């Protein structure tokens, strides 16, 4: 996977950690349904906190983790000390989980110099590299200025209106049991199942432990879906986070027409007006 241009190893990061233009962002979550709390863990030295749960988020939305406006993103990025020419490396405490959401947010803001640390904090710890207990504060205001890409995120109205549109495909990153409706959703009051006509590709199947699988294995997995490199693909999950893990793989393999359903199942599964499909795992 090292030949993917937006992915770097912990060895690479150790060598470049103090480069003048490099800014390391910890995109770990504090309120994940998948457990653990980022505040309890050590950090990689120089890392600043990239908080898309309470800072880089649409605070007017009742849904979790929604993309903020272009103006809010730019303002908070400047406060974080990010610059137009910064080389940004994102990681998280789980290895590959929420870092892909951070990568996608910068990507659709037009900042192409953003990389994912393969294996994240666990891989760093495995090497015995130094850690710190706190994030590094930003001491200066940056000059970051991005422009939010049109159609980077779709809402439920668009999904509902295009359920029978064969020109687009919805890919759901949740585990098979949740997708099929055979397992309860972890969020209270949420129906289980999936958006009609969507395809299940659990994000965990693209990982080997806490890292991405080798490129050849990922190509084989994706090839089984028989999707064109120019197909319109919409990625969904529980709340728009792990959808970005799957999207990152498709992007890295040369697929170009990629979008996230930002509300994902948190929006769809909570609203009785939306149709829900189930399937038999047997």
Secondary structure as UniProt FT lines:
FT   TURN            2..3
FT   TURN            5..6
FT   STRAND          7..8
FT   HELIX           10..16
FT   TURN            17..18
FT   TURN            20..21
FT   STRAND          22..26
FT   TURN            33..34
FT   HELIX           38..40
FT   STRAND          43..44
FT   TURN            45..46
FT   STRAND          48..49
FT   TURN            52..55
FT   TURN            59..60
FT   TURN            64..65
FT   HELIX           70..79
FT   TURN            80..81
FT   TURN            84..85
FT   STRAND          87..91
FT   TURN            93..94
FT   HELIX           99..108
FT   TURN            109..110
FT   STRAND          114..117
FT   TURN            118..119
FT   HELIX           120..126
FT   TURN            127..128
FT   STRAND          131..132
FT   TURN            150..151
FT   STRAND          153..154
FT   HELIX           156..161
FT   TURN            162..164
FT   TURN            166..167
FT   STRAND          168..172
FT   HELIX           176..180
FT   TURN            188..189
FT   TURN            196..197
FT   STRAND          199..200
FT   HELIX           203..206
FT   STRAND          207..208
FT   TURN            209..210
FT   STRAND          211..212
FT   HELIX           215..223
FT   TURN            224..225
FT   TURN            229..230
FT   STRAND          232..236
FT   HELIX           243..252
FT   TURN            253..254
FT   STRAND          258..261
FT   HELIX           264..268
FT   TURN            269..270
FT   TURN            272..273
//
